[in-house]
Amino acid sequence: VGLGVGLPLGLLVFAGVAAVMLEDSALARNIGAWSYEDGQVRAAQTVLDILNKPDFQAKAKELVLAEFEKRLHACMDQLADLRDPSTSALPEAKAALGIQTRVADLQRSLGRWFVRFVGDQVGRDPWLAPPPADLRLALQADEATSPFAGVASSKSRQRGGAGGAFAAQAS
C-alpha cells in the first residue's frame, strides 16, 4: 500500500515543483506553462527590446524621413500648381483664377466708387441728415459770432458746407 500511495503522491509533488522551477525556462515557453498575463508582459517586453535596438531605430528613422520627403515633395508640387493658377490645368487652379479675377474687378470698381464718393462728399455739407433745429440754430449763431464769420460762411455757402444748405432752408 505504501508504494501505491507514495508513488503517485511523489509524482504530483515533483510535477508541482518542476512547474514552479520551469516557469522561466525555454521548456515552459514551449509547453505553455505561462499564464495569459505573463504572456502579455513577456510579449510587450520582447517588443520593447526590439524597439530599443539601435539598428531598428536607425531603420525606423530612415523610413520616417523617406516617407516625409515623399509627402513633402507631393505637397510642394501641388502648391506650385496653385501658386500660379494661370499655368495649371487643375480645376481648383482655374476656379482660383476666376476668383482672383473677380476680386480684382471688384477692387477696381470699389476704388472708383470710393474716389467718386469722397470727391462728392468733400466740400459738401458735412451733415448726412439735417441736424435738429436747436443744433442748427446754435451752429448758425456760432458762425455769426466767429471772427471769421464772413470768410467761413461765404466759403461754406459756396461749397454748400457748414450748414449752408440748412441755413438756406431755415431762412
Secondary structure as UniProt FT lines:
FT   HELIX           2..21
FT   TURN            22..24
FT   HELIX           26..31
FT   HELIX           36..51
FT   HELIX           54..83
FT   HELIX           85..87
FT   HELIX           91..121
FT   TURN            122..123
FT   HELIX           133..145
FT   TURN            147..148
FT   HELIX           149..159
FT   TURN            162..163
FT   HELIX           164..170
//
